[in-house]
Amino acid sequence: MTEHTLHIVGGGMAGSEAAWQAANLGIKVVLHEMRPEVETFAHQSGKFGEMVCSNSFRSDDDEQNAVGLLHWEMRAANGLIMATADKHKLPAGGALAVDREAFADHVTAQLEAHPNISVDYGEITELPSEGMWIFATGPLTSPALGEAIAKETGADRLAFFDAIAPIVYAESVNMDVAWLQSRYDKGETEEEQKAYLNCPMTKDQYEAFIDALLAADKTEFHEGETAKYFDGCLPIEVMAERGRETLRHGPMKPIGLTNAHKPEDKAYAVVQLRRDNALGTLYNIVGFQTKMKYGAQTEVFKMIPGLENASFARLGGIHRNTFLNSPTLLDDQMRLKSRPNIRFAGQVTGVEGYVESAAMGLLAGRMAAAELLGRDLPPPPFTTAMGALINHITGGAEAKTFQPMNVNFGLFPPLDGLRGGRKGRKERYKGYTDRAKEDFNQWLEEQS
Ligand SMILES: Cc1cc2nc3c(=O)[nH]c(=O)nc-3n(C[C@H](O)[C@H](O)[C@H](O)COP(=O)(O)OP(=O)(O)OC[C@H]3O[C@@H](n4cnc5c(N)ncnc54)[C@H](O)[C@@H]3O)c2cc1C
C-alpha cells in the first residue's frame, strides 16, 4: 500500500464514480466489491454500476429540473456515470434512460481498464483504522458491515430502512386554509410555538380521506424486504386498515390546535407538516410514511384542505435502506467525524437515487484525492445541485427526522428579486440553474 492508495468499498453508482474521479487525479485506487461472491436481494450480476430497478436517470432538463442540473454538473466534472449514460442512451422523451446491460458493461470495462484502478472482489466487514477509505456500500450494505458501522456510530444513528413521509414545497401550501402552530403552543420562542403547518378536516373530509386511503393502489414489498421491519413505523394506509378512527387518534389528532382562520371551528382531524430544512422551504407531512403508489399519493394528499395545489419535493415511501444520520456523523468533506480516515458516499449518506448517489461518489472521490495530494477542496457552493445536496446531508437537514433526500430546488438558497409561487416558477428555476452553472464552473476552475 503506497501513501497515495485510496480504498473504495462498493462498485455501485457512487463507488464507481468515486474510483473514476480519484484515479483520474493520479491516485491508485483499490475498488472492493462483494458481488458476485456475496449477493444482495436486488442486484442480478457482478458488474459495476448495476441499476437495480428502473433504467432511468430521470429528467435531463438542465434549465428547469434539479436532477437535470445535477446531470449537467456531473458532465462538466467529467463524470463516468453520465458519460456512460449518454453513450448508451435510449429514446425516452425528456428523460435520460439507458440500456442497462450495456451501461453496466461499459462502466465495468472503463474501471477495469484504468491503469490506476485495481479490483478486489470480496466483502469488507470492518471499518479499517489505517489507510484512506470510502464506503459506498449503498442501501443494501451487507449485514456484517452494517453491524460494524452501527458499532462505531451508535445503533440509533444508522437506519436499516427508510420511512419517508411526503415533502411539500412550503410555497405551495394554501395559507388561507392552513395555519402555523405547535400543539398546545409548546416552545420557548415564537418560532418554536409556530413550528408546524396545520391543515384542518371536517368529519366528512376525514371520512372521504380514509375511503381514498383504503382504496388507493399500493406497492408491494420486494422479496427480501420484510414488512416486520416496519412495525414501529406503520404506513398510514395500514393504520387506516386497523380502524377508521386510528389516524384521528394518531398522527391526525386535532387536540391542542386552534384554527387561526376560524377559531370557533373545532377540526375533526388535523394533518400536521413539520419544517424539513433550515431554509424553511420544505415541510414533511408528519407520520405519513406510505406504500401508496406515487400517482395515488398525489391524488389522495391533494384531498387535504390547504394542500389542494401542493407541489411535492418528494413523495412518501418505505424501503429497505441502510443510511447514516449524516447531519450528526459526517463533516463537510463526507468524513466520519469520529474516524476521519473513513468517508462515506452514495445512498448510505442519506441521498436517494442513482444520480444523487453517483454525484456524492464524485465529490467523495475528488475530496479523498485532494486530501491524499495535500490539497484543500472545499465542497461546491450550495447554490449548485451538488453543493445543495452535500450541504443538506451534512448540515442543512433536521438531524432528528433525517430521511433520504432527492435533489430538488427546495434545497437551494432562494434568489432575491424573483417572484415566488407557481406563476414565477419557470423564471425562478432558470435563475437557479443559471446561477448554479456559473458557480459550479468556478468551483471546477479553482481545482485546475
Ligand atoms: C430494490 C431497490 C430498488 C431501487 N430502485 C431505484 C430506482 O428505480 N431508481 C433510482 O434512482 N434508485 C433506485 N434505488 C436506489 C438505488 O439503490 C440507489 O439509487 C443507487 O443504486 C445507490 O447507489 P450506491 O452506489 O450508493 O449503492 P449501490 O448501487 O447499491 O452500490 C453499492 C455496492 O456496494 C456493494 N457492497 C455492499 N456491502 C458491501 C461490503 N460489505 N463489501 C463490499 N461491497 C459491498 C454492493 O454489492 C453494491 O455493488 C433502488 C434501491 C433498491 C434497494
The ligand as an SDF file (V2000), in Angstrom:
LIG
                    3D

 53 58  0  0  0  0  0  0  0  0999 V2000
  -34.9250   -2.5480   -4.5590 C   0  0  0  0  0  0  0  0  0  0  0  0
  -34.3930   -1.1930   -4.8820 C   0  0  0  0  0  0  0  0  0  0  0  0
  -34.8800   -0.5020   -5.9920 C   0  0  0  0  0  0  0  0  0  0  0  0
  -34.3780    0.7610   -6.3110 C   0  0  0  0  0  0  0  0  0  0  0  0
  -34.8470    1.4070   -7.4160 N   0  0  0  0  0  0  0  0  0  0  0  0
  -34.3190    2.6060   -7.7850 C   0  0  0  0  0  0  0  0  0  0  0  0
  -34.7260    3.2580   -8.9950 C   0  0  0  0  0  0  0  0  0  0  0  0
  -35.5640    2.7560   -9.7210 O   0  0  0  0  0  0  0  0  0  0  0  0
  -34.1630    4.4510   -9.3130 N   0  0  0  0  0  0  0  0  0  0  0  0
  -33.2160    5.0300   -8.5300 C   0  0  0  0  0  0  0  0  0  0  0  0
  -32.7240    6.1210   -8.8900 O   0  0  0  0  0  0  0  0  0  0  0  0
  -32.7970    4.4350   -7.3990 N   0  0  0  0  0  0  0  0  0  0  0  0
  -33.3220    3.2360   -7.0120 C   0  0  0  0  0  0  0  0  0  0  0  0
  -32.9110    2.6160   -5.8570 N   0  0  0  0  0  0  0  0  0  0  0  0
  -31.9470    3.2520   -5.0480 C   0  0  0  0  0  0  0  0  0  0  0  0
  -30.6090    2.7990   -5.6040 C   0  0  0  0  0  0  0  0  0  0  0  0
  -30.1450    1.6580   -4.9550 O   0  0  0  0  0  0  0  0  0  0  0  0
  -29.6270    3.8630   -5.4950 C   0  0  0  0  0  0  0  0  0  0  0  0
  -30.1300    4.9890   -6.1120 O   0  0  0  0  0  0  0  0  0  0  0  0
  -28.2360    3.5890   -6.0750 C   0  0  0  0  0  0  0  0  0  0  0  0
  -28.0350    2.3120   -6.5810 O   0  0  0  0  0  0  0  0  0  0  0  0
  -27.3500    3.8360   -4.9310 C   0  0  0  0  0  0  0  0  0  0  0  0
  -26.0370    3.8550   -5.3620 O   0  0  0  0  0  0  0  0  0  0  0  0
  -24.9090    3.4280   -4.3390 P   0  0  0  0  0  0  0  0  0  0  0  0
  -23.6600    3.4210   -5.0950 O   0  0  0  0  0  0  0  0  0  0  0  0
  -24.9970    4.2420   -3.1150 O   0  0  0  0  0  0  0  0  0  0  0  0
  -25.3320    1.9390   -3.9340 O   0  0  0  0  0  0  0  0  0  0  0  0
  -25.3390    0.6110   -4.9040 P   0  0  0  0  0  0  0  0  0  0  0  0
  -25.5260    0.9930   -6.3170 O   0  0  0  0  0  0  0  0  0  0  0  0
  -26.3060   -0.3360   -4.2770 O   0  0  0  0  0  0  0  0  0  0  0  0
  -23.8710    0.0610   -4.7280 O   0  0  0  0  0  0  0  0  0  0  0  0
  -23.3900   -0.4300   -3.5120 C   0  0  0  0  0  0  0  0  0  0  0  0
  -22.4060   -1.5390   -3.8000 C   0  0  0  0  0  0  0  0  0  0  0  0
  -21.7500   -1.9290   -2.5910 O   0  0  0  0  0  0  0  0  0  0  0  0
  -21.6350   -3.3270   -2.5690 C   0  0  0  0  0  0  0  0  0  0  0  0
  -21.4780   -3.7320   -1.1530 N   0  0  0  0  0  0  0  0  0  0  0  0
  -22.3940   -3.6690   -0.1590 C   0  0  0  0  0  0  0  0  0  0  0  0
  -21.8510   -4.0700    1.0180 N   0  0  0  0  0  0  0  0  0  0  0  0
  -20.5580   -4.3990    0.7610 C   0  0  0  0  0  0  0  0  0  0  0  0
  -19.4790   -4.8820    1.5580 C   0  0  0  0  0  0  0  0  0  0  0  0
  -19.6380   -5.0940    2.8630 N   0  0  0  0  0  0  0  0  0  0  0  0
  -18.2850   -5.1350    0.9760 N   0  0  0  0  0  0  0  0  0  0  0  0
  -18.1020   -4.9170   -0.3690 C   0  0  0  0  0  0  0  0  0  0  0  0
  -19.1000   -4.4630   -1.1770 N   0  0  0  0  0  0  0  0  0  0  0  0
  -20.3090   -4.1890   -0.6230 C   0  0  0  0  0  0  0  0  0  0  0  0
  -22.9120   -3.8050   -3.2240 C   0  0  0  0  0  0  0  0  0  0  0  0
  -22.7750   -5.1110   -3.7340 O   0  0  0  0  0  0  0  0  0  0  0  0
  -23.0900   -2.7680   -4.3400 C   0  0  0  0  0  0  0  0  0  0  0  0
  -22.4520   -3.1510   -5.5200 O   0  0  0  0  0  0  0  0  0  0  0  0
  -33.3900    1.3540   -5.5000 C   0  0  0  0  0  0  0  0  0  0  0  0
  -32.8980    0.6580   -4.3930 C   0  0  0  0  0  0  0  0  0  0  0  0
  -33.3950   -0.5990   -4.0830 C   0  0  0  0  0  0  0  0  0  0  0  0
  -32.8450   -1.3260   -2.8800 C   0  0  0  0  0  0  0  0  0  0  0  0
  1  2  1  0
  2  3  1  0
  2 52  2  0
  3  4  2  0
  4  5  1  0
  4 50  1  0
  5  6  2  0
  6  7  1  0
  6 13  1  0
  7  8  2  0
  7  9  1  0
  9 10  1  0
 10 11  2  0
 10 12  1  0
 12 13  2  0
 13 14  1  0
 14 15  1  0
 14 50  1  0
 15 16  1  0
 16 17  1  0
 16 18  1  0
 18 19  1  0
 18 20  1  0
 20 21  1  0
 20 22  1  0
 22 23  1  0
 23 24  1  0
 24 25  2  0
 24 26  1  0
 24 27  1  0
 27 28  1  0
 28 29  2  0
 28 30  1  0
 28 31  1  0
 31 32  1  0
 32 33  1  0
 33 34  1  0
 33 48  1  0
 34 35  1  0
 35 36  1  0
 35 46  1  0
 36 37  1  0
 36 45  1  0
 37 38  2  0
 38 39  1  0
 39 40  1  0
 39 45  2  0
 40 41  1  0
 40 42  2  0
 42 43  1  0
 43 44  2  0
 44 45  1  0
 46 47  1  0
 46 48  1  0
 48 49  1  0
 50 51  2  0
 51 52  1  0
 52 53  1  0
M  END
$$$$
